[in-house]
Protein backbone atom coordinates (compact mmCIF):
# COMPACT_ATOMS: atom_id res chain seq x y z
CA UNK A 1 0.00 0.00 0.00
CA UNK A 2 1.22 3.52 -0.80
CA UNK A 3 2.50 5.56 2.14
CA UNK A 4 0.01 8.40 1.68
CA UNK A 5 -2.91 5.95 1.62
CA UNK A 6 -1.59 4.10 4.68
CA UNK A 7 -1.35 7.33 6.67
CA UNK A 8 -4.96 8.15 5.79
CA UNK A 9 -6.42 4.65 6.36
CA UNK A 10 -4.61 4.30 9.71
CA UNK A 11 -5.83 7.80 10.63
CA UNK A 12 -2.34 9.07 11.46
CA UNK A 13 -3.21 11.90 9.05
CA UNK A 14 -6.78 13.08 8.43
CA UNK A 15 -6.70 13.41 4.64
CA UNK A 16 -4.74 11.71 1.89
CA UNK A 17 -3.94 15.03 0.22
CA UNK A 18 -2.42 16.27 3.49
CA UNK A 19 -0.38 13.06 3.72
CA UNK A 20 0.79 13.59 0.14
CA UNK A 21 1.81 17.21 0.90
CA UNK A 22 3.73 16.10 4.01
CA UNK A 23 5.64 13.57 1.91
CA UNK A 24 6.37 16.15 -0.80
CA UNK A 25 7.69 18.56 1.85
CA UNK A 26 9.98 15.78 3.19
CA UNK A 27 8.28 15.71 6.61
CA UNK A 28 7.74 11.94 6.51
CA UNK A 29 10.50 9.36 6.85
CA UNK A 30 10.40 5.57 6.86
CA UNK A 31 13.15 3.59 8.56
CA UNK A 32 15.24 6.75 8.94
CA UNK A 33 15.06 7.83 5.27
CA UNK A 34 12.85 10.54 3.77
CA UNK A 35 10.06 8.75 1.91
CA UNK A 36 7.91 9.68 -1.06
CA UNK A 37 4.13 9.25 -1.07
CA UNK A 38 4.51 6.29 -3.43
CA UNK A 39 6.67 4.30 -0.96
CA UNK A 40 5.32 0.75 -0.48
CA UNK A 41 4.57 0.33 3.25
CA UNK A 42 5.42 -3.05 4.78
CA UNK A 43 4.84 -4.58 8.22
CA UNK A 44 7.68 -3.62 10.56
CA UNK A 45 8.42 -0.23 8.96
CA UNK A 46 9.09 2.69 11.32
CA UNK A 47 7.29 5.86 10.21
CA UNK A 48 8.16 9.34 11.50
CA UNK A 49 5.90 12.32 10.78
CA UNK A 50 7.10 15.85 11.59
CA UNK A 51 4.48 18.61 11.73
CA UNK A 52 5.59 21.86 13.32
CA UNK A 53 6.99 20.99 16.74
CA UNK A 54 5.27 17.59 16.84
CA UNK A 55 6.98 14.30 16.03
CA UNK A 56 4.93 11.14 15.63
CA UNK A 57 6.78 7.82 15.55
CA UNK A 58 4.84 4.70 14.67
CA UNK A 59 5.69 1.08 13.91
CA UNK A 60 3.56 -0.58 11.23
CA UNK A 61 1.81 -3.65 12.66
CA UNK A 62 -0.54 -4.45 9.78
CA UNK A 63 -1.46 -3.16 6.34
CA UNK A 64 -5.14 -3.34 5.36
CA UNK A 65 -7.05 -1.55 2.59
CA UNK A 66 -9.93 -0.47 4.83
CA UNK A 67 -10.16 0.17 8.55
CA UNK A 68 -12.97 1.34 10.77
CA UNK A 69 -12.44 4.04 13.34
CA UNK A 70 -12.09 1.38 16.05
CA UNK A 71 -9.67 -0.82 14.07
CA UNK A 72 -7.43 1.95 12.71
CA UNK A 73 -5.31 2.16 15.87
CA UNK A 74 -4.48 -1.55 15.56
CA UNK A 75 -2.59 -0.88 12.32
CA UNK A 76 0.30 0.79 14.15
CA UNK A 77 2.04 1.12 17.51
CA UNK A 78 3.06 4.59 18.68
CA UNK A 79 6.67 4.82 19.85
CA UNK A 80 7.59 7.34 22.54
N, CA, C and O of each residue as an XYZ file, in Angstrom:
320
protein
N       0.841     -1.180      0.000
C       0.000      0.000      0.000
C       0.889      1.247      0.000
O       1.924      1.280      0.664
N       0.475      2.262     -0.747
C       1.219      3.522     -0.797
C       1.249      4.182      0.579
O       0.316      4.040      1.369
N       2.323      4.896      0.850
C       2.503      5.560      2.141
C       1.397      6.563      2.416
O       0.854      6.583      3.521
N       1.043      7.400      1.439
C       0.012      8.403      1.683
C      -1.335      7.759      2.006
O      -2.075      8.256      2.855
N      -1.654      6.654      1.330
C      -2.913      5.950      1.619
C      -2.866      5.299      2.996
O      -3.859      5.319      3.724
N      -1.720      4.722      3.359
C      -1.592      4.095      4.678
C      -1.810      5.119      5.792
O      -2.509      4.843      6.767
N      -1.209      6.298      5.645
C      -1.352      7.334      6.669
C      -2.802      7.742      6.829
O      -3.245      8.026      7.942
N      -3.549      7.778      5.735
C      -4.958      8.146      5.793
C      -5.802      7.018      6.385
O      -6.615      7.255      7.278
N      -5.612      5.788      5.890
C      -6.416      4.651      6.363
C      -6.171      4.395      7.848
O      -7.106      4.077      8.582
N      -4.930      4.529      8.294
C      -4.610      4.297      9.710
C      -4.998      5.483     10.579
O      -4.926      5.404     11.806
N      -5.406      6.576      9.955
C      -5.833      7.797     10.635
C      -4.689      8.496     11.382
O      -4.930      9.218     12.349
N      -3.466      8.284     10.943
C      -2.340      9.067     11.462
C      -2.405     10.483     10.899
O      -1.949     11.435     11.533
N      -2.981     10.613      9.694
C      -3.210     11.903      9.054
C      -4.667     11.905      8.591
O      -5.165     10.884      8.116
N      -5.351     13.040      8.724
C      -6.783     13.081      8.434
C      -7.143     12.893      6.968
O      -8.126     12.220      6.658
N      -6.364     13.476      6.058
C      -6.698     13.412      4.645
C      -5.501     12.932      3.822
O      -4.347     13.186      4.167
N      -5.804     12.235      2.732
C      -4.735     11.709      1.887
C      -3.967     12.831      1.212
O      -2.757     12.717      1.016
N      -4.645     13.911      0.853
C      -3.943     15.030      0.222
C      -2.963     15.671      1.194
O      -1.884     16.106      0.792
N      -3.330     15.731      2.467
C      -2.416     16.266      3.486
C      -1.221     15.339      3.631
O      -0.086     15.803      3.742
N      -1.466     14.029      3.632
C      -0.378     13.056      3.724
C       0.558     13.200      2.530
O       1.777     13.113      2.678
N      -0.007     13.420      1.352
C       0.786     13.592      0.145
C       1.644     14.856      0.235
O       2.813     14.840     -0.148
N       1.065     15.951      0.740
C       1.805     17.206      0.897
C       2.931     17.068      1.917
O       4.014     17.620      1.724
N       2.681     16.334      3.004
C       3.727     16.099      4.006
C       4.895     15.328      3.397
O       6.055     15.630      3.677
N       4.592     14.344      2.573
C       5.643     13.566      1.909
C       6.419     14.448      0.934
O       7.647     14.382      0.881
N       5.711     15.271      0.167
C       6.367     16.151     -0.803
C       7.285     17.156     -0.116
O       8.322     17.532     -0.663
N       6.897     17.593      1.098
C       7.690     18.563      1.847
C       8.791     17.886      2.669
O       9.481     18.544      3.448
N       8.954     16.572      2.494
C       9.975     15.776      3.186
C       9.820     15.795      4.703
O      10.810     15.844      5.433
N       8.563     15.757      5.178
C       8.284     15.710      6.607
C       7.989     14.288      7.089
O       7.741     14.066      8.275
N       8.017     13.331      6.162
C       7.736     11.935      6.514
C       8.955     11.092      6.164
O       9.487     11.173      5.057
N       9.392     10.274      7.136
C      10.497      9.362      6.850
C      10.106      7.951      7.278
O       9.343      7.758      8.225
N      10.643      6.983      6.566
C      10.395      5.573      6.859
C      11.740      4.907      7.062
O      12.613      4.976      6.197
N      11.906      4.265      8.202
C      13.154      3.586      8.557
C      14.352      4.535      8.471
O      15.434      4.136      8.042
N      14.153      5.785      8.879
C      15.240      6.754      8.935
C      15.543      7.480      7.638
O      16.441      8.321      7.605
N      14.819      7.178      6.566
C      15.056      7.830      5.274
C      13.802      8.577      4.848
O      12.686      8.086      5.023
N      13.991      9.773      4.283
C      12.853     10.541      3.774
C      12.158      9.714      2.706
O      12.801      9.172      1.806
N      10.821      9.621      2.815
C      10.061      8.753      1.908
C       9.095      9.560      1.049
O       8.563     10.584      1.476
N       8.883      9.079     -0.160
C       7.906      9.680     -1.059
C       6.533      9.064     -0.795
O       6.425      8.008     -0.171
N       5.502      9.725     -1.268
C       4.131      9.254     -1.069
C       3.909      7.887     -1.709
O       3.033      7.138     -1.276
N       4.686      7.555     -2.728
C       4.507      6.287     -3.431
C       5.248      5.122     -2.776
O       5.198      4.003     -3.287
N       5.935      5.362     -1.655
C       6.667      4.300     -0.957
C       5.710      3.165     -0.598
O       4.587      3.423     -0.163
N       6.132      1.927     -0.771
C       5.316      0.751     -0.477
C       5.508      0.356      0.990
O       6.561     -0.163      1.363
N       4.501      0.600      1.809
C       4.570      0.331      3.252
C       4.509     -1.167      3.507
O       3.704     -1.878      2.906
N       5.378     -1.645      4.413
C       5.419     -3.052      4.779
C       5.335     -3.172      6.309
O       5.662     -2.229      7.030
N       4.902     -4.318      6.785
C       4.835     -4.578      8.221
C       6.249     -4.489      8.796
O       7.190     -5.053      8.238
N       6.389     -3.781      9.909
C       7.682     -3.621     10.557
C       8.346     -2.288     10.262
O       9.315     -1.930     10.932
N       7.855     -1.546      9.283
C       8.423     -0.230      8.962
C       8.216      0.739     10.123
O       7.203      0.685     10.821
N       9.187      1.622     10.319
C       9.090      2.686     11.324
C       8.818      3.997     10.593
O       9.631      4.434      9.779
N       7.685      4.621     10.877
C       7.288      5.859     10.206
C       7.436      7.016     11.179
O       7.001      6.929     12.327
N       8.055      8.105     10.716
C       8.157      9.343     11.503
C       7.492     10.457     10.722
O       7.768     10.655      9.539
N       6.599     11.191     11.405
C       5.903     12.315     10.782
C       6.212     13.572     11.597
O       5.946     13.624     12.798
N       6.779     14.588     10.927
C       7.103     15.849     11.593
C       6.149     16.932     11.110
O       6.115     17.256      9.923
N       5.372     17.490     12.041
C       4.476     18.606     11.732
C       4.712     19.681     12.772
O       4.364     19.502     13.939
N       5.297     20.791     12.366
C       5.592     21.856     13.324
C       6.550     21.353     14.385
O       7.638     20.873     14.067
N       6.156     21.458     15.638
C       6.991     20.988     16.745
C       6.674     19.552     17.138
O       7.324     18.997     18.024
N       5.688     18.945     16.495
C       5.274     17.589     16.839
C       6.057     16.553     16.039
O       6.381     16.766     14.871
N       6.353     15.432     16.685
C       6.985     14.301     16.026
C       6.207     13.050     16.402
O       6.098     12.705     17.579
N       5.672     12.380     15.404
C       4.925     11.143     15.633
C       5.760     10.001     15.095
O       6.135      9.991     13.923
N       6.053      9.026     15.966
C       6.783      7.825     15.549
C       5.833      6.642     15.703
O       5.211      6.459     16.750
N       5.733      5.843     14.641
C       4.838      4.697     14.674
C       5.480      3.509     13.973
O       6.184      3.659     12.974
N       5.221      2.328     14.519
C       5.687      1.080     13.906
C       4.490      0.425     13.242
O       3.438      0.271     13.864
N       4.643      0.039     11.981
C       3.556     -0.578     11.227
C       3.358     -2.009     11.718
O       4.282     -2.822     11.678
N       2.131     -2.311     12.186
C       1.812     -3.654     12.661
C       1.038     -4.452     11.622
O       1.198     -5.668     11.520
N       0.196     -3.766     10.848
C      -0.535     -4.446      9.781
C      -0.906     -3.453      8.696
O      -1.013     -2.251      8.938
N      -1.099     -3.980      7.497
C      -1.465     -3.160      6.345
C      -2.766     -3.718      5.790
O      -2.802     -4.837      5.279
N      -3.845     -2.927      5.895
C      -5.144     -3.335      5.364
C      -5.717     -2.191      4.533
O      -5.464     -1.019      4.811
N      -6.498     -2.550      3.501
C      -7.054     -1.550      2.585
C      -8.101     -0.663      3.248
O      -8.206      0.520      2.925
N      -8.873     -1.225      4.172
C      -9.934     -0.472      4.832
C      -9.854     -0.723      6.326
O      -9.533     -1.826      6.768
N     -10.152      0.321      7.103
C     -10.159      0.170      8.552
C     -11.245      1.061      9.130
O     -11.410      2.208      8.716
N     -11.976      0.525     10.082
C     -12.971      1.340     10.770
C     -12.267      2.217     11.795
O     -11.080      2.046     12.071
N     -13.004      3.136     12.342
C     -12.440      4.044     13.340
C     -11.848      3.249     14.515
O     -10.792      3.599     15.042
N     -12.536      2.188     14.911
C     -12.089      1.379     16.051
C     -10.858      0.543     15.714
O      -9.997      0.335     16.569
N     -10.769      0.065     14.476
C      -9.675     -0.824     14.068
C      -8.426     -0.087     13.601
O      -7.352     -0.684     13.524
N      -8.547      1.200     13.287
C      -7.429      1.946     12.711
C      -6.216      1.968     13.635
O      -5.082      1.880     13.164
N      -6.434      2.083     14.934
C      -5.307      2.162     15.869
C      -4.566      0.831     16.004
O      -3.468      0.792     16.559
N      -5.148     -0.249     15.509
C      -4.482     -1.554     15.561
C      -3.506     -1.736     14.402
O      -2.776     -2.726     14.354
N      -3.490     -0.787     13.473
C      -2.587     -0.877     12.317
C      -1.174     -0.436     12.654
O      -0.242     -0.722     11.902
N      -1.000      0.261     13.780
C       0.305      0.786     14.147
C       0.466      0.814     15.660
O      -0.503      0.692     16.411
N       1.715      0.979     16.089
C       2.041      1.120     17.509
C       2.846      2.421     17.652
O       3.892      2.588     17.025
N       2.346      3.326     18.478
C       3.058      4.590     18.685
C       4.308      4.349     19.532
O       4.259      3.623     20.525
N       5.402      4.945     19.146
C       6.673      4.819     19.855
C       6.967      6.160     20.532
O       6.890      7.216     19.904
N       7.297      6.101     21.791
C       7.592      7.342     22.539
C       9.044      7.724     22.391
O       9.476      8.735     22.945
